[in-house]
């Protein structure tokens, strides 16, 4: 598993900072949480991918996450600025490199999603098994990511989803 994926599950603010201008601060926080005197990206990556993290290490990473959030507030940097910077760097890369792969993959994902939804609604495709439902959900999530990449998204929509998930069920 990718080391950034591991971190995003434990410490999302640190993972976001790794992709932006606060990468050095994020690596330093992770390294200290993992007991390193002079952390580097390579050292942190090796520590996270070579073996299982202990419960104590996970707790230290979560404490580093809270400390980084506090530090960001001290620096007067909002989480939204981190997410915006991360999106901006991806978009700038696409403009500079002129690589058509992300655009082509985006078309493929959205087309596949629309074809699946259309086929299901018209009765050509049946989503009867749990595996099929999982695949539809996965494809739907990827189509949503494509839309967010090209048309933007914000943390408030993520927060809305989080609040809806926590809301009590409504009786029919």
N, C-alpha and C positions, 0 to 999 in steps of 0.2 A: 504494500500500500504506500502511496505517496506521503511523504512526511508532512506536507502542508495540509493534506486531507485529514491526517491524524490530529493535527493541531486545531483545524477548524471545528472538529467535533468536541474538543475540550475547551478551547479558548478562542472564540470567533473574532474578538477584537485584535488579538495578536496575529491571527491568520490574515486578517484584512490588512493590518499594518505591514506585514511581510511583503505585500505587493505594492506598497506605495513609498512615500518619502520617509516614513518612520520605520523602515525595515531594520536599520541599525539598532534602534531602540527595542524593537521586537526580538531580534536575535539576542541582544544582551539580556533581556528579561527571561527568555527561554533558557539561555545558557546558565544563568544564575540559578534558575529553578531546577536545572538538571545537575547542579553542583560544579559547574565549570568556572575556572578562574578567568580565562580569556576566551570567551566563546566566539566561534566563527560560524558562518552558515554551514560549512562542511562538518564541523564538530557536532552541531546541533542536529543536522540531518542524519549523521551516522548514529548518534545516540537514540534518535527516535525510530530509526528503521532497523536497528540491530537488536532485536529482542523485544520482549514485552515491557511496557512501562509498569512500574510498581505503583501501588496505591499511594504511597508517599510522594512519588514523583508527579502523579496526576494532581494530588492536592497542592503541591508546590507550583505546578503550572497554573492551576486555577487561582492561586494567590498572586502569581505573576500577572495574570489577566486582570485581576482587580487593581493591582498596583499600576499597571499600564493605563487602565481607564482613569485612575486618579491623576496620573501624570499628564495624560492628555487634557483632562479638565484644567489642570494647573497651567498647561501651555495654551489654554483657551482654544483647543482644537476639538471640534465636535465629531462624533462618529459619522455623521452624514458627510462631513468633509472627507473623511477617510474613504468612505464608499464612493463618493464622487471622484476622488483622486484615482481610485482603483479603476473605475469605469473609464475615466479620461485616458489613463495610460494605455488601456486596451484599445480604445478607439484611435489614439494617436499612432499606436503601433500599426494598426491596420492601414491607416492613411500613408504612413511612411514606407511600409514594406510593399504595399500594392499587391498583396497576396489575395487571390480570389477564393482560397480554401474556406475561410470562415463564412463568406457570403454564400458559397455553394452549399456548404453544410447547413446553413440557416434555411436556404430554400428547400433542401431535402427534408429537413425535420418538419418544417411547416407544411409542406406538401403531403408528407406521410401522415401527419396528424389530420389534416383536412380530408384526405382520402379515407382514412380509417373511420372518422366520424361520419362522413357522407355514406360510406359503405354500410356502416352499422345502422344509420337512420333509414336507409333505403332497403335494408334487409339482405344485403349481399354478404355482410360479415356478421358473425355471431360472437358475442363476448359472454360465453357461458362459464368458462372455468376460472378459477382463481388466478392462474398463470396469465390468462388472456387479460383479465382485469388489471393485473399488476403491470403488464406491458402497456396497456392503454394509459394507465396512470403515469408511467414513466415517460411515455411519449408526450403526454399532455404537459408534464413538468418541463420537459426539454423545449417544447414549443413556447412555453411561458418564458423560459430563460432567453430564447431567441428574441422574443418581443421586447423583453426588458432591456436587452443589449442594444437593440436598434432604436427603440422608442423611449427608453428610459424607465426607470422605476425608482422608488425611494424607500427609505426605511419605514415610512408611515404605513405603506401597504403591507410590509412585512409584520409590523406591529399589529395591524388590524387582523391579519391572519392568526397571529399568536393569541390575541384576545378572543377571537371567535372560537379557537380550539379550547380555550379555558372556560368558555361560557357554559352554563348548565343547559342540558337538553330541554327543548320546548315540547310539551305534551301535545299530541295531535288533537 
